[in-house]
Amino acid sequence: MHLHCHSWFSLRYGLMRPEELLAEAQAVGITSMALTDINNTSANWDFVRLAPKYGIRPVLGTDFRNEDQMQYLALAHNARGYEALCAHLSSHLHAGEPFADSAPYFEDASVIYPWKQWIQSERSLGPNEWIGVRPWEIAEFRIIEGNEARKSRIPWGRLIALQTFTFRHKRDWNCHRILRAVDHNALLIKLAKEATGHTYDRLLDVSNLHQAFAERPEWLERSQALLDHCSITLPLPPEGRIHNNQHTYTNSEDEDEQLVRSLCAEGLAYRYPDHGEVVLERMERELGVIRQQGYMAYFLINWDITSYARSRGYFYVGRGSGANSLVAYLLQITDVDPLELDLYFERFINLYRSNPPDFDIDFSWTDRDDVTRYIFERFEHVALVGAYSTFQFRAVVRELGKVFGLPKHEIDVLASGKFNPQQLGEMETYVIRYASFLQDFPNALTIHSCGILIADQPINRYGGTFMPPKGFPTTQFDMVVAEDVGLYKFDILSQRGLGKIRDT
């Protein structure tokens, strides 16, 4: 009945990795729970993938906040609801707009408004909307029931139990307050109470949860019913496919194959004017494997990208294991003759390999941004691959030194590592201790150096996106999570040497 749980991807707020959150829940007998990180979907698929190992049925949602204020909580009923929530989150993150006091209508998701926020507005509730009440707020309802005027305005049938899980113990609470101070660039002693969670935001076993809501057991029943109504699974590729990348370049795989064969015929005339049977046999063998593995569109997309580069006069180099492919050579994706160099195609694609083929295409640093722009305009469901910036020890020591109010020269000594631990004062000891706890925590979302996703379905089916300064939508998950859900990146790299060639 825990509808509201935070992982460490509630950046500078949460404390637990998804597996830690699940292990804690398993230890107290929880069998279903919802992950609802703050304006973030980075941990979602790890949570869903790992949950069965802990005997837990996962539910996904989002804690929509404007800075420290939770506007509303939303839980996805199913995959359609999850996509709708991710699209709603992404649209606001892209535009840099705050969330409104009320959520839009989600056909396949439920919205929960915090009691304190709802009572201040007393807005009417729409379908699939609820009011979440925390355990320490229950006492207020005794007063409300004694006031007939106030009692009549409360939609009693829409009240549900809302227990938040953010902390495990006192150390988590202390780390949380430190992270909030870092986020606000404030001294710890000056940190506003509203900037932190509540010390009671802990996991409760079933017995303690029923005890906390003993006066209102029907609220727990509604929470459980809502949780039972929601379900989610990994968005794995459809039957017969091994990836969720764009499945076809034309209207069908048959047309894709026809186009590839036509391009190969042109390539034969260009690359091998006097080709023999060896070339044709190698080409047919490769085409058979490419078709069987469902990668015709993958080759055509790379051909499209490199064709655009040639049309603009951009130098590029197709490399990696893709250079072992004769078809890639014929399509001018690469310029390495695999027959002349006796390169094995099976190193690139074979029937026993589940990993996708991989082309690395280098462009000049002066041209890559234009190629990236072309990809986003040419294909429908595109995003840059995200990555995570983490707290490294020296950096987190500096952040904590500021939070604890240490002077710069003392922070410099701590960050250098050249100090005697026995001679540290109380504040310096706290800095080193908590820096060791917070090291490697995710700090911010950033961009993978070269990865681009071209999906068959909308990117928001897989998660939220944000808009970095580059100006292209970027996933909130990294390449490892992308591969877990069948999305494999196209590597569009930058090489200064190619820029030098162009300038000469």
One Martini backbone bead per residue (centre of mass of N, CA, C, O) as a GRO file, in nm:
protein
  504
    1MET     BB    1   0.051   0.067   0.009
    2HIS     BB    2   0.288   0.207  -0.144
    3LEU     BB    3   0.258   0.508  -0.350
    4HIS     BB    4   0.541   0.659  -0.228
    5CYS     BB    5   0.860   0.636  -0.384
    6HIS     BB    6   1.216   0.689  -0.342
    7SER     BB    7   1.499   0.732  -0.514
    8TRP     BB    8   1.816   0.851  -0.614
    9PHE     BB    9   1.653   0.987  -0.873
   10SER     BB   10   1.580   1.192  -0.662
   11LEU     BB   11   1.750   1.446  -0.697
   12ARG     BB   12   1.875   1.556  -0.407
   13TYR     BB   13   1.682   1.341  -0.212
   14GLY     BB   14   1.737   1.056  -0.252
   15LEU     BB   15   1.903   0.724  -0.131
   16MET     BB   16   1.809   0.475  -0.316
   17ARG     BB   17   1.841   0.210  -0.474
   18PRO     BB   18   1.629  -0.002  -0.616
   19GLU     BB   19   1.736  -0.258  -0.462
   20GLU     BB   20   1.711  -0.133  -0.178
   21LEU     BB   21   1.412  -0.074  -0.179
   22LEU     BB   22   1.325  -0.373  -0.228
   23ALA     BB   23   1.465  -0.502   0.017
   24GLU     BB   24   1.310  -0.348   0.232
   25ALA     BB   25   1.029  -0.447   0.147
   26GLN     BB   26   1.078  -0.751   0.176
   27ALA     BB   27   1.151  -0.751   0.487
   28VAL     BB   28   0.826  -0.651   0.549
   29GLY     BB   29   0.622  -0.791   0.325
   30ILE     BB   30   0.611  -0.654   0.059
   31THR     BB   31   0.424  -0.698  -0.271
   32SER     BB   32   0.360  -0.384  -0.335
   33MET     BB   33   0.478  -0.095  -0.535
   34ALA     BB   34   0.567   0.255  -0.587
   35LEU     BB   35   0.749   0.444  -0.817
   36THR     BB   36   0.807   0.814  -0.738
   37ASP     BB   37   0.981   1.020  -0.878
   38ILE     BB   38   1.121   1.336  -0.916
   39ASN     BB   39   1.097   1.430  -1.228
   40ASN     BB   40   1.162   1.104  -1.284
   41THR     BB   41   1.273   0.787  -1.488
   42SER     BB   42   1.552   0.633  -1.448
   43ALA     BB   43   1.464   0.378  -1.242
   44ASN     BB   44   1.220   0.216  -1.354
   45TRP     BB   45   1.339  -0.041  -1.511
   46ASP     BB   46   1.501  -0.151  -1.279
   47PHE     BB   47   1.262  -0.191  -1.091
   48VAL     BB   48   1.101  -0.383  -1.277
   49ARG     BB   49   1.325  -0.598  -1.324
   50LEU     BB   50   1.382  -0.658  -1.003
   51ALA     BB   51   1.116  -0.715  -0.845
   52PRO     BB   52   1.071  -1.030  -0.878
   53LYS     BB   53   1.322  -1.109  -0.696
   54TYR     BB   54   1.142  -0.975  -0.438
   55GLY     BB   55   0.828  -1.028  -0.466
   56ILE     BB   56   0.739  -0.767  -0.646
   57ARG     BB   57   0.492  -0.549  -0.758
   58PRO     BB   58   0.513  -0.311  -0.996
   59VAL     BB   59   0.488   0.053  -0.992
   60LEU     BB   60   0.432   0.354  -1.184
   61GLY     BB   61   0.543   0.699  -1.135
   62THR     BB   62   0.498   1.057  -1.039
   63ASP     BB   63   0.655   1.339  -0.884
   64PHE     BB   64   0.515   1.648  -0.914
   65ARG     BB   65   0.734   1.939  -0.915
   66ASN     BB   66   0.795   2.265  -0.766
   67GLU     BB   67   1.056   2.216  -0.640
   68ASP     BB   68   0.926   2.168  -0.312
   69GLN     BB   69   0.642   2.133  -0.452
   70MET     BB   70   0.380   1.923  -0.448
   71GLN     BB   71   0.126   1.886  -0.678
   72TYR     BB   72   0.141   1.574  -0.776
   73LEU     BB   73   0.040   1.236  -0.805
   74ALA     BB   74   0.118   0.961  -1.039
   75LEU     BB   75  -0.041   0.659  -1.169
   76ALA     BB   76   0.002   0.388  -1.369
   77HIS     BB   77  -0.204   0.145  -1.505
   78ASN     BB   78  -0.024   0.141  -1.773
   79ALA     BB   79   0.147   0.193  -2.059
   80ARG     BB   80  -0.027   0.432  -2.150
   81GLY     BB   81  -0.004   0.591  -1.886
   82TYR     BB   82   0.303   0.615  -1.886
   83GLU     BB   83   0.329   0.774  -2.148
   84ALA     BB   84   0.157   1.015  -2.054
   85LEU     BB   85   0.336   1.100  -1.815
   86CYS     BB   86   0.598   1.141  -1.980
   87ALA     BB   87   0.484   1.358  -2.169
   88HIS     BB   88   0.412   1.561  -1.949
   89LEU     BB   89   0.693   1.592  -1.831
   90SER     BB   90   0.849   1.667  -2.091
   91SER     BB   91   0.699   1.927  -2.173
   92HIS     BB   92   0.795   2.086  -1.918
   93LEU     BB   93   1.104   2.044  -1.940
   94HIS     BB   94   1.140   2.172  -2.219
   95ALA     BB   95   0.994   2.457  -2.138
   96GLY     BB   96   1.029   2.536  -1.828
   97GLU     BB   97   0.758   2.465  -1.683
   98PRO     BB   98   0.534   2.468  -1.456
   99PHE     BB   99   0.316   2.312  -1.267
  100ALA     BB  100   0.011   2.286  -1.210
  101ASP     BB  101  -0.229   2.242  -0.965
  102SER     BB  102  -0.351   2.073  -1.200
  103ALA     BB  103  -0.421   1.799  -1.372
  104PRO     BB  104  -0.464   1.630  -1.627
  105TYR     BB  105  -0.632   1.404  -1.804
  106PHE     BB  106  -0.607   1.049  -1.731
  107GLU     BB  107  -0.717   0.754  -1.848
  108ASP     BB  108  -0.438   0.568  -1.743
  109ALA     BB  109  -0.444   0.747  -1.467
  110SER     BB  110  -0.367   0.848  -1.136
  111VAL     BB  111  -0.445   1.117  -0.910
  112ILE     BB  112  -0.266   1.272  -0.630
  113TYR     BB  113  -0.349   1.488  -0.373
  114PRO     BB  114  -0.248   1.667  -0.136
  115TRP     BB  115  -0.414   1.770   0.129
  116LYS     BB  116  -0.290   2.056   0.175
  117GLN     BB  117  -0.344   2.150  -0.114
  118TRP     BB  118  -0.647   2.093  -0.148
  119ILE     BB  119  -0.760   2.263   0.100
  120GLN     BB  120  -0.669   2.541  -0.028
  121SER     BB  121  -0.859   2.502  -0.297
  122GLU     BB  122  -1.104   2.306  -0.332
  123ARG     BB  123  -1.112   2.135  -0.569
  124SER     BB  124  -1.239   1.950  -0.797
  125LEU     BB  125  -1.289   1.615  -0.889
  126GLY     BB  126  -1.199   1.387  -1.109
  127PRO     BB  127  -1.128   1.136  -1.273
  128ASN     BB  128  -0.885   0.960  -1.114
  129GLU     BB  129  -0.912   1.123  -0.832
  130TRP     BB  130  -0.726   1.210  -0.530
  131ILE     BB  131  -0.670   1.213  -0.168
  132GLY     BB  132  -0.380   1.243   0.024
  133VAL     BB  133  -0.307   1.102   0.349
  134ARG     BB  134  -0.128   1.143   0.622
  135PRO     BB  135  -0.088   1.027   0.935
  136TRP     BB  136  -0.048   1.325   1.076
  137GLU     BB  137  -0.343   1.429   0.945
  138ILE     BB  138  -0.583   1.283   1.091
  139ALA     BB  139  -0.655   1.471   1.330
  140GLU     BB  140  -0.804   1.690   1.156
  141PHE     BB  141  -1.071   1.513   1.108
  142ARG     BB  142  -1.198   1.548   1.384
  143ILE     BB  143  -1.257   1.848   1.346
  144ILE     BB  144  -1.421   1.836   1.084
  145GLU     BB  145  -1.656   1.650   1.201
  146GLY     BB  146  -1.739   1.899   1.400
  147ASN     BB  147  -1.786   2.053   1.113
  148GLU     BB  148  -2.038   2.067   0.895
  149ALA     BB  149  -1.935   2.262   0.676
  150ARG     BB  150  -1.664   2.116   0.623
  151LYS     BB  151  -1.763   1.824   0.589
  152SER     BB  152  -1.939   1.876   0.322
  153ARG     BB  153  -1.665   1.949   0.137
  154ILE     BB  154  -1.574   1.654   0.165
  155PRO     BB  155  -1.453   1.380  -0.033
  156TRP     BB  156  -1.459   1.094   0.131
  157GLY     BB  157  -1.438   0.881  -0.118
  158ARG     BB  158  -1.129   1.024  -0.199
  159LEU     BB  159  -0.975   0.907   0.037
  160ILE     BB  160  -0.625   0.827   0.099
  161ALA     BB  161  -0.347   0.652   0.173
  162LEU     BB  162  -0.019   0.830   0.233
  163GLN     BB  163   0.285   0.667   0.218
  164THR     BB  164   0.619   0.749   0.252
  165PHE     BB  165   0.940   0.640   0.087
  166THR     BB  166   1.285   0.758   0.173
  167PHE     BB  167   1.370   0.629   0.455
  168ARG     BB  168   1.554   0.422   0.701
  169HIS     BB  169   1.735   0.632   0.867
  170LYS     BB  170   1.925   0.872   1.007
  171ARG     BB  171   2.136   0.886   0.783
  172ASP     BB  172   1.940   0.947   0.558
  173TRP     BB  173   1.836   1.210   0.675
  174ASN     BB  174   2.107   1.357   0.675
  175CYS     BB  175   2.167   1.325   0.371
  176HIS     BB  176   1.917   1.468   0.275
  177ARG     BB  177   1.977   1.746   0.397
  178ILE     BB  178   2.241   1.785   0.246
  179LEU     BB  179   2.126   1.767  -0.041
  180ARG     BB  180   1.933   2.007  -0.008
  181ALA     BB  181   2.156   2.215   0.047
  182VAL     BB  182   2.301   2.178  -0.219
  183ASP     BB  183   2.058   2.250  -0.400
  184HIS     BB  184   2.030   2.546  -0.242
  185ASN     BB  185   2.295   2.671  -0.156
  186ALA     BB  186   2.308   2.601   0.167
  187LEU     BB  187   2.313   2.608   0.480
  188LEU     BB  188   2.214   2.377   0.697
  189ILE     BB  189   2.102   2.583   0.920
  190LYS     BB  190   1.927   2.738   0.671
  191LEU     BB  191   1.735   2.522   0.609
  192ALA     BB  192   1.434   2.472   0.507
  193LYS     BB  193   1.172   2.276   0.594
  194GLU     BB  194   1.035   2.265   0.300
  195ALA     BB  195   1.297   2.119   0.159
  196THR     BB  196   1.201   1.868   0.310
  197GLY     BB  197   1.106   1.606   0.434
  198HIS     BB  198   0.974   1.365   0.644
  199THR     BB  199   1.065   1.171   0.911
  200TYR     BB  200   0.806   0.967   0.836
  201ASP     BB  201   0.940   0.871   0.552
  202ARG     BB  202   0.871   0.545   0.590
  203LEU     BB  203   0.875   0.217   0.613
  204LEU     BB  204   0.585   0.008   0.645
  205ASP     BB  205   0.437  -0.232   0.769
  206VAL     BB  206   0.133  -0.363   0.780
  207SER     BB  207   0.084  -0.321   1.080
  208ASN     BB  208   0.177  -0.017   1.100
  209LEU     BB  209  -0.015   0.087   0.883
  210HIS     BB  210  -0.279   0.010   1.030
  211GLN     BB  211  -0.214   0.175   1.282
  212ALA     BB  212  -0.190   0.458   1.146
  213PHE     BB  213  -0.503   0.388   1.009
  214ALA     BB  214  -0.719   0.296   1.226
  215GLU     BB  215  -0.944   0.525   1.181
  216ARG     BB  216  -0.900   0.466   0.839
  217PRO     BB  217  -0.930   0.180   0.670
  218GLU     BB  218  -1.058   0.274   0.393
  219TRP     BB  219  -0.801   0.413   0.284
  220LEU     BB  220  -0.634   0.156   0.250
  221GLU     BB  221  -0.825   0.011   0.058
  222ARG     BB  222  -0.796   0.219  -0.171
  223SER     BB  223  -0.493   0.196  -0.208
  224GLN     BB  224  -0.494  -0.104  -0.281
  225ALA     BB  225  -0.685  -0.081  -0.525
  226LEU     BB  226  -0.503   0.106  -0.687
  227LEU     BB  227  -0.256  -0.078  -0.700
  228ASP     BB  228  -0.412  -0.322  -0.834
  229HIS     BB  229  -0.483  -0.148  -1.102
  230CYS     BB  230  -0.177  -0.161  -1.143
  231SER     BB  231   0.054  -0.213  -1.428
  232ILE     BB  232   0.392  -0.336  -1.527
  233THR     BB  233   0.625  -0.376  -1.800
  234LEU     BB  234   0.855  -0.443  -2.004
  235PRO     BB  235   0.925  -0.296  -2.327
  236LEU     BB  236   0.946  -0.528  -2.523
  237PRO     BB  237   0.981  -0.673  -2.795
  238PRO     BB  238   0.817  -0.803  -3.027
  239GLU     BB  239   0.735  -1.071  -3.169
  240GLY     BB  240   1.023  -1.152  -3.369
  241ARG     BB  241   1.201  -0.944  -3.211
  242ILE     BB  242   1.522  -0.769  -3.088
  243HIS     BB  243   1.391  -0.473  -3.113
  244ASN     BB  244   1.288  -0.103  -3.083
  245ASN     BB  245   1.366  -0.008  -3.327
  246GLN     BB  246   1.324   0.080  -3.624
  247HIS     BB  247   1.173  -0.153  -3.837
  248THR     BB  248   1.119   0.047  -4.084
  249TYR     BB  249   1.183   0.249  -4.369
  250THR     BB  250   0.942   0.190  -4.507
  251ASN     BB  251   0.646  -0.011  -4.518
  252SER     BB  252   0.839  -0.270  -4.530
  253GLU     BB  253   1.053  -0.536  -4.537
  254ASP     BB  254   1.033  -0.597  -4.834
  255GLU     BB  255   1.100  -0.307  -4.928
  256ASP     BB  256   1.368  -0.291  -4.788
  257GLU     BB  257   1.504  -0.518  -4.947
  258GLN     BB  258   1.471  -0.396  -5.225
  259LEU     BB  259   1.638  -0.142  -5.164
  260VAL     BB  260   1.901  -0.279  -5.085
  261ARG     BB  261   1.941  -0.429  -5.353
  262SER     BB  262   1.953  -0.178  -5.528
  263LEU     BB  263   2.199  -0.051  -5.380
  264CYS     BB  264   2.390  -0.292  -5.429
  265ALA     BB  265   2.393  -0.273  -5.735
  266GLU     BB  266   2.524   0.006  -5.739
  267GLY     BB  267   2.772  -0.079  -5.566
  268LEU     BB  268   2.892  -0.286  -5.758
  269ALA     BB  269   2.956  -0.085  -5.989
  270TYR     BB  270   3.146   0.090  -5.801
  271ARG     BB  271   3.332  -0.130  -5.644
  272TYR     BB  272   3.273  -0.390  -5.868
  273PRO     BB  273   3.288  -0.398  -6.198
  274ASP     BB  274   3.438  -0.713  -6.191
  275HIS     BB  275   3.262  -0.914  -6.058
  276GLY     BB  276   3.211  -1.212  -5.891
  277GLU     BB  277   3.085  -1.479  -5.715
  278VAL     BB  278   3.205  -1.408  -5.440
  279VAL     BB  279   3.051  -1.143  -5.402
  280LEU     BB  280   2.759  -1.252  -5.434
  281GLU     BB  281   2.768  -1.461  -5.208
  282ARG     BB  282   2.831  -1.265  -4.979
  283MET     BB  283   2.585  -1.084  -5.014
  284GLU     BB  284   2.361  -1.300  -4.978
  285ARG     BB  285   2.445  -1.390  -4.697
  286GLU     BB  286   2.407  -1.121  -4.558
  287LEU     BB  287   2.111  -1.063  -4.635
  288GLY     BB  288   1.993  -1.308  -4.489
  289VAL     BB  289   2.077  -1.223  -4.200
  290ILE     BB  290   1.959  -0.940  -4.191
  291ARG     BB  291   1.666  -1.028  -4.231
  292GLN     BB  292   1.640  -1.238  -4.001
  293GLN     BB  293   1.728  -1.005  -3.775
  294GLY     BB  294   1.597  -0.717  -3.855
  295TYR     BB  295   1.829  -0.497  -4.021
  296MET     BB  296   1.743  -0.326  -4.267
  297ALA     BB  297   1.677  -0.050  -4.137
  298TYR     BB  298   1.953  -0.002  -4.013
  299PHE     BB  299   2.104   0.026  -4.283
  300LEU     BB  300   1.921   0.253  -4.406
  301ILE     BB  301   1.972   0.468  -4.194
  302ASN     BB  302   2.278   0.483  -4.237
  303TRP     BB  303   2.256   0.551  -4.535
  304ASP     BB  304   2.099   0.814  -4.500
  305ILE     BB  305   2.311   0.965  -4.331
  306THR     BB  306   2.551   0.935  -4.535
  307SER     BB  307   2.407   1.064  -4.775
  308TYR     BB  308   2.382   1.340  -4.653
  309ALA     BB  309   2.683   1.389  -4.614
  310ARG     BB  310   2.757   1.373  -4.915
  311SER     BB  311   2.563   1.606  -5.009
  312ARG     BB  312   2.748   1.812  -4.813
  313GLY     BB  313   3.061   1.724  -4.807
  314TYR     BB  314   3.112   1.520  -4.579
  315PHE     BB  315   3.321   1.376  -4.378
  316TYR     BB  316   3.359   1.015  -4.317
  317VAL     BB  317   3.366   0.726  -4.076
  318GLY     BB  318   3.319   0.382  -4.098
  319ARG     BB  319   3.321   0.172  -3.811
  320GLY     BB  320   3.397  -0.109  -3.672
  321SER     BB  321   3.233  -0.406  -3.722
  322GLY     BB  322   3.089  -0.287  -3.983
  323ALA     BB  323   3.353  -0.322  -4.168
  324ASN     BB  324   3.275  -0.641  -4.226
  325SER     BB  325   3.065  -0.536  -4.438
  326LEU     BB  326   2.963  -0.550  -4.762
  327VAL     BB  327   2.698  -0.393  -4.759
  328ALA     BB  328   2.818  -0.138  -4.630
  329TYR     BB  329   3.015  -0.090  -4.866
  330LEU     BB  330   2.796  -0.064  -5.091
  331LEU     BB  331   2.640   0.178  -4.920
  332GLN     BB  332   2.872   0.374  -4.802
  333ILE     BB  333   2.922   0.350  -4.489
  334THR     BB  334   3.187   0.229  -4.582
  335ASP     BB  335   3.564   0.203  -4.684
  336VAL     BB  336   3.594  -0.114  -4.641
  337ASP     BB  337   3.733  -0.402  -4.777
  338PRO     BB  338   3.650  -0.722  -4.674
  339LEU     BB  339   3.785  -0.896  -4.897
  340GLU     BB  340   4.073  -0.784  -4.907
  341LEU     BB  341   4.095  -0.824  -4.569
  342ASP     BB  342   3.943  -1.070  -4.455
  343LEU     BB  343   3.652  -1.016  -4.328
  344TYR     BB  344   3.418  -1.104  -4.080
  345PHE     BB  345   3.081  -1.079  -4.061
  346GLU     BB  346   3.021  -1.237  -3.785
  347ARG     BB  347   3.133  -1.005  -3.603
  348PHE     BB  348   2.869  -0.833  -3.655
  349ILE     BB  349   2.671  -1.074  -3.764
  350ASN     BB  350   2.471  -1.332  -3.604
  351LEU     BB  351   2.247  -1.590  -3.510
  352TYR     BB  352   2.397  -1.602  -3.198
  353ARG     BB  353   2.347  -1.290  -3.161
  354SER     BB  354   2.186  -1.049  -2.952
  355ASN     BB  355   2.346  -0.829  -3.025
  356PRO     BB  356   2.382  -0.558  -3.195
  357PRO     BB  357   2.479  -0.382  -3.429
  358ASP     BB  358   2.782  -0.161  -3.498
  359PHE     BB  359   2.805   0.174  -3.582
  360ASP     BB  360   3.078   0.398  -3.634
  361ILE     BB  361   3.040   0.752  -3.698
  362ASP     BB  362   3.255   0.987  -3.829
  363PHE     BB  363   3.281   1.339  -3.781
  364SER     BB  364   3.311   1.643  -3.794
  365TRP     BB  365   3.285   1.890  -3.561
  366THR     BB  366   3.144   2.084  -3.780
  367ASP     BB  367   2.906   1.853  -3.872
  368ARG     BB  368   2.749   1.693  -3.650
  369ASP     BB  369   2.513   1.885  -3.578
  370ASP     BB  370   2.380   1.864  -3.858
  371VAL     BB  371   2.334   1.561  -3.853
  372THR     BB  372   2.159   1.558  -3.602
  373ARG     BB  373   1.939   1.739  -3.709
  374TYR     BB  374   1.859   1.554  -3.942
  375ILE     BB  375   1.768   1.312  -3.774
  376PHE     BB  376   1.537   1.463  -3.623
  377GLU     BB  377   1.386   1.540  -3.897
  378ARG     BB  378   1.369   1.254  -4.045
  379PHE     BB  379   1.276   1.125  -3.778
  380GLU     BB  380   1.035   1.060  -3.534
  381HIS     BB  381   1.180   0.874  -3.291
  382VAL     BB  382   1.393   1.086  -3.113
  383ALA     BB  383   1.704   1.059  -2.907
  384LEU     BB  384   1.915   1.121  -2.680
  385VAL     BB  385   2.142   0.985  -2.473
  386GLY     BB  386   2.173   0.943  -2.155
  387ALA     BB  387   2.324   1.047  -1.837
  388TYR     BB  388   2.532   1.038  -1.533
  389SER     BB  389   2.608   1.252  -1.282
  390THR     BB  390   2.844   1.217  -1.022
  391PHE     BB  391   2.964   1.199  -0.707
  392GLN     BB  392   3.273   1.292  -0.626
  393PHE     BB  393   3.474   1.315  -0.368
  394ARG     BB  394   3.599   1.601  -0.403
  395ALA     BB  395   3.333   1.741  -0.478
  396VAL     BB  396   3.166   1.661  -0.223
  397VAL     BB  397   3.351   1.795  -0.021
  398ARG     BB  398   3.301   2.082  -0.121
  399GLU     BB  399   2.998   2.087  -0.080
  400LEU     BB  400   3.001   2.015   0.227
  401GLY     BB  401   3.179   2.244   0.323
  402LYS     BB  402   2.968   2.462   0.256
  403VAL     BB  403   2.729   2.349   0.422
  404PHE     BB  404   2.916   2.363   0.700
  405GLY     BB  405   3.096   2.642   0.680
  406LEU     BB  406   3.369   2.626   0.560
  407PRO     BB  407   3.653   2.735   0.477
  408LYS     BB  408   3.839   2.725   0.194
  409HIS     BB  409   4.114   2.619   0.307
  410GLU     BB  410   3.984   2.365   0.439
  411ILE     BB  411   3.858   2.244   0.187
  412ASP     BB  412   4.122   2.209   0.027
  413VAL     BB  413   4.247   2.002   0.219
  414LEU     BB  414   4.025   1.785   0.203
  415ALA     BB  415   4.031   1.753  -0.114
  416SER     BB  416   4.338   1.658  -0.127
  417GLY     BB  417   4.395   1.436   0.123
  418LYS     BB  418   4.613   1.611   0.305
  419PHE     BB  419   4.553   1.455   0.605
  420ASN     BB  420   4.487   1.413   0.950
  421PRO     BB  421   4.233   1.247   1.097
  422GLN     BB  422   4.322   1.314   1.404
  423GLN     BB  423   4.304   1.651   1.335
  424LEU     BB  424   4.009   1.675   1.311
  425GLY     BB  425   3.729   1.822   1.333
  426GLU     BB  426   3.398   1.790   1.356
  427MET     BB  427   3.318   1.905   1.074
  428GLU     BB  428   3.535   1.758   0.907
  429THR     BB  429   3.436   1.473   0.982
  430TYR     BB  430   3.155   1.500   0.855
  431VAL     BB  431   3.244   1.548   0.569
  432ILE     BB  432   3.394   1.277   0.525
  433ARG     BB  433   3.170   1.085   0.603
  434TYR     BB  434   2.941   1.189   0.398
  435ALA     BB  435   3.110   1.164   0.142
  436SER     BB  436   3.122   0.850   0.150
  437PHE     BB  437   2.812   0.812   0.119
  438LEU     BB  438   2.774   1.010  -0.155
  439GLN     BB  439   2.940   0.863  -0.330
  440ASP     BB  440   2.802   0.805  -0.656
  441PHE     BB  441   2.578   0.977  -0.669
  442PRO     BB  442   2.339   1.112  -0.834
  443ASN     BB  443   2.324   1.458  -0.960
  444ALA     BB  444   2.281   1.452  -1.286
  445LEU     BB  445   2.180   1.513  -1.602
  446THR     BB  446   2.304   1.394  -1.918
  447ILE     BB  447   2.516   1.318  -2.202
  448HIS     BB  448   2.597   1.124  -2.431
  449SER     BB  449   2.858   1.147  -2.650
  450CYS     BB  450   2.690   0.978  -2.925
  451GLY     BB  451   2.398   0.886  -2.869
  452ILE     BB  452   2.117   0.758  -3.070
  453LEU     BB  453   1.766   0.728  -3.085
  454ILE     BB  454   1.558   0.508  -3.303
  455ALA     BB  455   1.227   0.453  -3.285
  456ASP     BB  456   0.912   0.292  -3.332
  457GLN     BB  457   0.825   0.451  -3.084
  458PRO     BB  458   0.764   0.658  -2.862
  459ILE     BB  459   0.981   0.761  -2.624
  460ASN     BB  460   0.762   0.785  -2.385
  461ARG     BB  461   0.728   0.477  -2.353
  462TYR     BB  462   1.020   0.471  -2.180
  463GLY     BB  463   1.025   0.791  -2.102
  464GLY     BB  464   1.162   1.065  -2.012
  465THR     BB  465   1.251   1.401  -2.113
  466PHE     BB  466   1.507   1.636  -2.181
  467MET     BB  467   1.654   1.983  -2.227
  468PRO     BB  468   1.937   2.062  -2.328
  469PRO     BB  469   2.146   2.295  -2.472
  470LYS     BB  470   2.145   2.145  -2.754
  471GLY     BB  471   1.816   2.102  -2.825
  472PHE     BB  472   1.766   1.790  -2.758
  473PRO     BB  473   1.610   1.528  -2.680
  474THR     BB  474   1.659   1.346  -2.363
  475THR     BB  475   1.708   1.088  -2.187
  476GLN     BB  476   1.673   0.966  -1.843
  477PHE     BB  477   1.837   0.733  -1.961
  478ASP     BB  478   2.064   0.500  -2.031
  479MET     BB  479   2.213   0.261  -2.231
  480VAL     BB  480   2.150   0.021  -2.045
  481VAL     BB  481   1.844   0.064  -2.026
  482ALA     BB  482   1.789   0.074  -2.325
  483GLU     BB  483   1.872  -0.225  -2.373
  484ASP     BB  484   1.657  -0.352  -2.181
  485VAL     BB  485   1.424  -0.222  -2.399
  486GLY     BB  486   1.548  -0.242  -2.706
  487LEU     BB  487   1.754   0.008  -2.728
  488TYR     BB  488   1.978   0.113  -2.991
  489LYS     BB  489   2.242   0.291  -3.068
  490PHE     BB  490   2.366   0.561  -3.250
  491ASP     BB  491   2.695   0.645  -3.357
  492ILE     BB  492   2.777   0.998  -3.343
  493LEU     BB  493   3.079   1.127  -3.413
  494SER     BB  494   3.377   1.318  -3.325
  495GLN     BB  495   3.650   1.452  -3.545
  496ARG     BB  496   3.907   1.669  -3.590
  497GLY     BB  497   4.061   1.547  -3.833
  498LEU     BB  498   3.830   1.594  -4.041
  499GLY     BB  499   3.845   1.902  -4.023
  500LYS     BB  500   4.131   1.927  -4.138
  501ILE     BB  501   4.074   1.805  -4.413
  502ARG     BB  502   3.859   2.014  -4.498
  503ASP     BB  503   4.057   2.269  -4.474
  504THR     BB  504   4.264   2.162  -4.715
   0.00000   0.00000   0.00000
